[in-house]
Amino acid sequence: MRELPRPGVLAIPTANLSSPVVDQRRALEALAAEVVACRACPRLVEWRERVGREKRAAFRDEDYWARPVPGFGDPEARVCLVGLAPAAHGGNRTGRMFTGDRSGHFLYAALWRTGFANQPQSTHRGDGLVLTGAWITAPVRCAPPANKPTPAERDRCRPFLERELALLPEVRVFVALGQFGFQAVCDVLGIRPRPRFSHGAVAETPDGRYLLASFHVSQQNTFTGRLTPEMLDAVLGQARALAGLPRPATPT
């Protein structure tokens, strides 16, 4: 059996190998490896692999990832962004959340403008993107047909999200990109009653953290003007403030 490529989420220093920080990063790496190897949902396995074989014409010369996609970012993040699932020809192709498609271009430009990313675009896993103060994940780790996972698929994937959030103890603010991610975070963090989803809504978690809502960065929202760069920047700026992060310098 061919060995799966390492997800490459974190770099673990060689010094102080028994420190809590190193233990946390090893745990995140181990979780990422479990995510990548998962085959629990037959419908999603069949779809992600079929997309990887048939490909989109623009990417016909590329090797698709075609596996579950782990979360990634800064292990000391104070802000965690939660989407829906990898895109069939985005994350399912590149192996990194919101990477290689127009939704990702919109999101990473906003993260760059608001001080969370070192560059405004992400096209592949080795493109030099670094997140500071932010982590990106999703409730469902495989690309679903029509971007619609079933409730059973969502529930099978939920333990990954629960374990991942538990391994990010510095997170103070969750930013849900879309209603699906909003509901998933409410369920995992025990926010009851579940608040109504609306762009810009703010909810407090039982342990005193915050959940912010944003329309998803899908083309249906960004191409129609339902979600503008200014609207997303405002949500991310509010997330920085609630997380106690300093205002970023103006990108140059």
C-alpha positions in Angstrom: 0.0 0.0 0.0 1.3 3.4 -0.9 2.3 5.5 2.1 0.1 8.6 2.6 1.9 11.9 2.3 2.3 13.7 5.6 -0.2 16.5 6.0 2.5 19.0 6.8 0.4 21.0 9.2 3.1 21.9 11.7 6.9 22.1 12.1 8.0 20.6 15.4 11.3 22.0 16.9 14.0 19.6 17.9 14.8 21.4 21.1 12.8 20.9 24.3 11.1 17.8 22.9 9.0 17.2 26.1 7.5 20.6 26.4 3.7 21.1 26.4 3.9 23.1 23.2 5.6 20.2 21.4 3.2 17.7 22.9 0.3 19.8 21.6 1.8 20.1 18.1 2.5 16.4 18.0 -1.1 15.7 19.0 -2.3 18.0 16.2 -0.1 16.2 13.7 -1.4 12.9 14.9 -5.0 14.1 14.5 -4.2 15.4 11.0 -2.8 12.0 10.0 -6.0 10.3 11.3 -8.1 12.7 9.3 -6.2 12.1 6.1 -6.5 8.3 6.4 -10.3 8.3 7.2 -12.6 6.3 4.9 -15.7 6.2 7.2 -18.2 7.7 4.7 -18.5 5.5 1.5 -20.4 8.2 -0.5 -17.8 10.9 0.3 -14.9 8.5 -0.4 -16.3 7.6 -3.8 -17.0 11.2 -4.7 -13.7 12.7 -3.7 -11.7 10.0 -5.5 -13.8 10.2 -8.6 -13.3 13.9 -8.8 -9.6 13.3 -8.4 -9.6 10.9 -11.3 -11.8 12.8 -13.7 -10.5 16.3 -12.8 -11.5 19.7 -14.1 -10.0 20.5 -17.5 -8.0 23.5 -16.0 -6.2 21.1 -13.6 -5.9 18.0 -15.8 -2.1 17.8 -15.4 -2.3 18.0 -11.6 -2.3 15.2 -9.1 -5.4 15.7 -6.9 -5.1 15.2 -3.1 -8.5 13.4 -3.2 -8.4 12.6 0.6 -9.9 14.2 3.7 -8.4 17.6 4.4 -7.0 18.4 7.9 -7.2 21.8 9.6 -4.1 24.0 9.6 -2.7 27.3 10.9 -1.2 28.7 14.0 -1.3 26.2 16.9 -1.4 29.2 19.3 -4.3 30.7 17.3 -6.7 32.9 19.2 -9.2 32.9 16.3 -10.5 29.8 14.6 -12.4 29.9 11.3 -14.8 27.1 10.6 -16.2 26.5 7.1 -18.3 23.7 5.7 -16.1 21.2 3.8 -13.3 21.2 1.2 -14.3 22.2 -2.4 -14.1 19.5 -5.0 -11.5 21.3 -7.1 -10.1 23.4 -4.3 -9.1 21.7 -1.1 -9.8 18.3 -2.5 -7.3 19.1 -5.2 -4.6 20.9 -3.1 -5.0 19.2 0.3 -5.4 22.4 2.2 -8.6 24.2 3.3 -9.8 27.0 1.1 -6.8 26.7 -1.2 -6.7 26.9 -4.9 -10.2 28.2 -5.7 -12.0 31.6 -5.8 -13.5 31.2 -2.4 -10.0 30.8 -1.0 -8.7 33.8 -2.9 -11.5 35.9 -1.4 -10.8 34.5 2.1 -7.0 34.7 2.2 -7.1 38.3 0.8 -9.2 39.2 3.8 -7.0 37.4 6.2 -4.0 39.2 4.7 -5.7 42.6 5.0 -6.6 41.9 8.6 -3.2 40.7 9.7 -3.8 36.9 10.0 -1.9 35.8 6.8 1.5 36.8 5.4 0.2 36.9 1.8 -3.1 37.5 0.0 -3.4 34.3 -2.0 -3.0 30.6 -1.5 -2.7 28.3 -4.5 -1.1 25.1 -3.1 0.3 23.6 0.1 3.9 24.7 -0.5 3.2 28.3 -1.6 4.6 29.9 1.6 1.4 30.9 3.2 1.7 31.3 7.0 -1.2 32.1 9.3 -0.6 34.0 12.6 -3.2 34.0 15.3 -5.6 32.0 13.2 -6.5 28.3 12.5 -8.8 27.1 9.7 -10.9 24.0 9.8 -14.3 22.5 8.8 -16.9 20.2 10.3 -16.7 17.8 7.3 -13.2 16.9 5.9 -14.2 15.4 2.5 -15.6 17.2 -0.5 -19.3 16.3 -0.6 -21.4 16.1 -3.8 -23.1 19.5 -4.5 -21.4 20.8 -1.3 -24.1 19.1 0.7 -22.9 16.5 3.3 -25.7 14.4 4.9 -26.4 14.7 8.6 -24.9 11.2 9.1 -21.7 12.3 7.4 -21.5 15.4 9.5 -22.0 13.4 12.6 -19.3 10.8 11.7 -16.8 13.7 11.2 -17.8 15.5 14.4 -15.2 13.8 16.7 -12.4 15.2 14.6 -13.7 18.7 15.1 -14.2 18.2 18.8 -10.7 16.8 19.3 -9.2 19.5 17.2 -10.8 22.4 19.1 -9.7 20.8 22.4 -6.1 20.9 21.1 -6.4 24.7 20.4 -6.6 26.0 24.0 -5.7 29.6 23.1 -8.7 30.1 20.8 -11.0 32.9 22.2 -13.1 33.6 19.1 -14.7 31.3 16.5 -15.7 32.7 13.1 -18.2 30.5 11.3 -18.2 30.9 7.6 -21.8 30.0 6.8 -24.8 28.5 8.6 -23.4 24.9 8.4 -20.3 25.9 10.3 -22.2 28.1 12.7 -24.5 25.2 13.7 -21.6 22.8 14.0 -19.7 25.1 16.4 -22.9 25.7 18.5 -23.3 22.0 18.8 -19.7 21.2 19.7 -19.4 24.1 22.2 -22.8 23.6 23.8 -24.3 27.0 22.9 -27.9 26.7 23.9 -30.4 27.8 22.8 -28.8 27.9 19.4 -28.9 31.5 18.2 -30.3 32.5 14.8 -27.7 32.7 12.1 -27.2 36.1 10.4 -24.1 37.8 9.1 -22.4 39.7 11.9 -24.2 37.9 14.7 -22.3 37.3 17.9 -22.9 34.6 20.5 -21.1 33.8 23.7 -20.1 30.3 24.6 -20.7 28.8 28.0 -17.1 29.2 28.9 -17.0 32.9 28.0 -15.6 32.8 24.4 -17.3 34.1 21.3 -18.8 32.9 18.1 -19.1 35.3 15.2 -21.1 34.6 12.1 -20.3 35.5 8.5 -21.8 34.6 5.2 -19.8 31.8 3.5 -17.1 32.9 1.1 -18.8 30.9 -1.7 -19.0 32.4 -5.2 -22.8 32.5 -4.8 -22.3 35.1 -2.1 -19.2 36.9 -3.3 -20.1 37.3 -6.9 -23.6 38.6 -6.1 -22.4 41.1 -3.5 -24.1 39.4 -0.6 -20.7 39.2 1.0 -18.3 42.0 0.2 -14.6 42.3 1.1 -15.6 45.1 3.5 -18.2 42.9 5.2 -15.7 40.1 5.8 -13.0 42.5 6.9 -15.3 43.9 9.5 -16.1 40.4 11.0 -12.4 39.5 11.1 -11.5 42.8 12.6 -14.1 42.2 15.3 -12.7 38.8 15.9 -9.2 40.3 16.4 -10.6 42.8 19.0 -12.6 40.1 20.9 -9.6 37.8 20.9 -7.4 40.6 22.4 -5.1 40.8 19.3 -3.6 44.1 18.4 -4.7 45.9 15.3 -2.6 44.9 12.3 -0.4 47.2 10.3 -1.8 48.2 7.0 -0.6 45.6 4.4 1.9 46.9 1.8 
